[in-house]
Amino acid sequence: MRVSRRDALRWIVLGWIAAVSAPAIAAAAEDFTVVLLPDTQIYAENHPETYVAQTEWIKCRAAADNIKIVIHLGDLVQNADAEQEWKNADRAHRVLDGHVPYTVLPGNHDMTEDRQTLLYDKYFPPSRFDNLPFYGGHEGETNRNNYCFFTAAGMNFMVLSLEFAPAEPALQWADAVVAAHPDHRVILATHAYLGVGALAEEGLRIHSRFVRKHANVFLVVCGHNIGVNHQTNSNDAGGKVHEILCDYQGFPNGGDGWLQTLRFVPCENKIHVEAYSPLLKKYNRQPGHAYTLEYVMSAGSPCSCLTPYRARCSTRASGFRVGSRRPAAGRGRRGRGRCRPGSRPPY
């Protein structure tokens, strides 16, 4: 069959467009995971190998589960002035260094009674993160309040981490950080917020003073209160704010290594929450530990301040590189008991 020159040129152009668009389409279609690492205090005190088992598993699953970031929920240690516990926490987190981005914040056990954080500042100072591409910045001279970035499925995210019971200056700083990034979907991490029944006293204060005022804060995650809970609140713009509590320290051996994974599935507009123990190598399927949240990520998002993921595929925001440069293609199956050799995603 004879093909005209015009048709030949058309097919060449269409092929070029398809080749250029393919990476953006693949990125926009990707599922991705955020890991919650709750209250590791008893591991740092008495079971340091459990702490390491958690971070080793996260590093192992980073590529297959497309883990974008790990969020520690505070209380890294049990005793703020026990340096060996901080060494144990440092050892566990160094497993993630160079492999998986992570955030930390001080819980009440990471502070002395007069709210000093000398050992937290020694082992998790800004200098530990300053040169890392996902790190956004911190308040003042310490890393007690900080923020980080990641990009997934063409969406820009920020994780804002606030210390236990943040004072008014910290909340004013947080206001300014979120206001400066209106195109980011914000996850707030703080130690004490949600109780096993409803918002705790600190949660009521933080929601009223900070969360409800920012339309792009869509998720709050916390620990502190032993147990699990989740609920959906609202902000002043009428948007939904999902709130998650997980704290397993009441389980045997300080928590038996339980953590939670949040699997974002943009094409379904859902977040699938699961509980898994790398120590026991099993899931907890009981109500409250495994559930699904509705969260709009596709076109038609009710939050007008954000661009739907199909319309954007950026890898930078506000001068920071905000996501993994690893391509989404080639992710393995989601089996939890196996570790793929060579799975080492860069920041």
TIFIVEX-845505 format. One record per residue (C-alpha): x, y, z. Coordinates in steps of 0.05 Angstrom, whole numbers, plus 5000, padded with zeros to 4 digits. Example, Ala and Ser with C-alpha at 12.3 -4.5 7.8 and 13.67 -1.06 7.14 Angstrom:
2
524649105156
527349795143
END
This chain:
347
500050005000
502750684980
502951205036
502851935018
508252395045
503052775085
500552135119
507651925134
509152585167
502852545207
504651865235
511652105252
508752695290
503652255326
509151765345
513452325372
507652595413
506251905442
513551805460
513952485495
507252395532
508351685556
512551865617
507652395640
501751925631
505351375670
506951865726
499752115730
497251395735
501851175791
499550915858
504051105916
504950985990
506151396053
508351016115
506451226186
511551026240
508051116307
510951176377
517350766375
519150966446
519050266477
523049986419
528450516430
528450346504
527849576505
527149296434
531749666387
531849086337
524349176326
525549906308
530949696258
526349156231
521149686215
525950136177
529249546142
522449316117
520750016093
527350066055
526149376026
519049556002
520750255977
520950085903
515449565900
510449985940
512850655912
513950935982
514651685977
515851866049
515751586121
512452016174
514551896246
508952106293
513252296353
515851956416
522051676383
524551496452
521651346521
526351776562
528552446533
535052446573
537151726558
542551786505
542751046489
535551076468
537251636420
542951226392
538050666380
533251136344
538951426304
541150726283
534150546260
533251176219
540151126187
537450516152
533050986112
538451506098
539851536023
533951066009
527251336032
525452056053
522852106124
520452636173
520952666249
517953086304
518753086380
513252786422
512452906496
517252336513
522452666469
522253286513
524153406585
518953666633
520954376616
520354206541
527754186527
529853746468
537353726475
538353006451
533053056397
536753666372
543353286375
541152676336
535852986290
538253696278
536854106215
543853936190
541753206184
536653416131
538854086103
542253826041
536953306024
532553475964
525953315999
527253766059
523654426058
525854776122
524854866196
522755376248
528255736284
534855376299
532054676312
528154136274
522454116324
517754406272
519454256199
516554116130
518353656073
516053556001
514452995954
511252935886
506852345864
502152235805
503552945783
501153245849
505353655897
505053465971
507853766034
508653406101
508553916157
511053636223
509454006288
512153846357
507853596415
503054146437
505754686389
505555386419
502755996384
509456196351
509955506320
502855546294
504256236265
510355956230
506055376204
500855866178
506156226138
509155586110
502455316085
500255996059
506656026018
505055365983
497755405961
498854895905
501154355954
496653835985
498553856059
499153276108
499853526180
503553076227
503553226301
504152786362
497652916400
491353066362
486052516357
483752076414
480751386410
473851696412
474352406385
479052986380
483453046441
484253716476
490453876436
486953666372
481154136386
486054706395
490254556333
484254436289
480855086311
487055506309
490555216247
487654636208
480754906192
483655556163
487555216108
483754916050
489654506026
490654126091
487053466075
490052976125
492352996198
496252406227
498152306299
500051816354
500651926430
493951616451
494450856452
489850546401
487350696331
481951166305
480051546243
474752066228
473152596177
472753326198
471753956156
475154616143
472555326134
472255226059
467554636067
472854126048
474153456082
479953346129
481552626145
484552506214
488351876233
490851616300
495451016306
499450826367
501050096379
505450156442
499949816482
500949176443
505948646468
513348826465
511949566458
507849476395
510448846360
512949276303
506149496278
505850086231
500850356180
501350456105
497150946066
496450715994
494051285949
490351055886
488951675844
484851325791
479951105846
480451735888
481751295949
486951206004
487450496028
489950456100
493149806123
496749586187
502749126179
508048856226
514848716195
516548346260
510647876257
510247896180
502747966180
497048456171
491948676222
485248636186
480948836245
476349456238
480150096253
486749806230
484749716156
479950176120
479050626059
478451376056
475451775999
480052315973
479252685907
485552665866
482652655796
479553205753
473953575787
477253645855
472854085900
478954455925
479755005874
486655195901
489554545874
490654305803
487953595790
493453095779
491752965706
493353685690
500253725720
506453295721
511653735754
517753505794
519454165826
515954655871
518355295903
525555165882
525854485916
526153805883
520153475913
519752755893
523252125874
526752125807
525451375802
520551215746
513950915767
514450345716
517149685737
514249655808
513548955833
507648615865
505748845933
507748215971
510048416040
514547836059
519647916003
525148405989
527048545917
534648555909
537349225887
530949615905
534150275922
530250885899
533951545901
530752155934
END
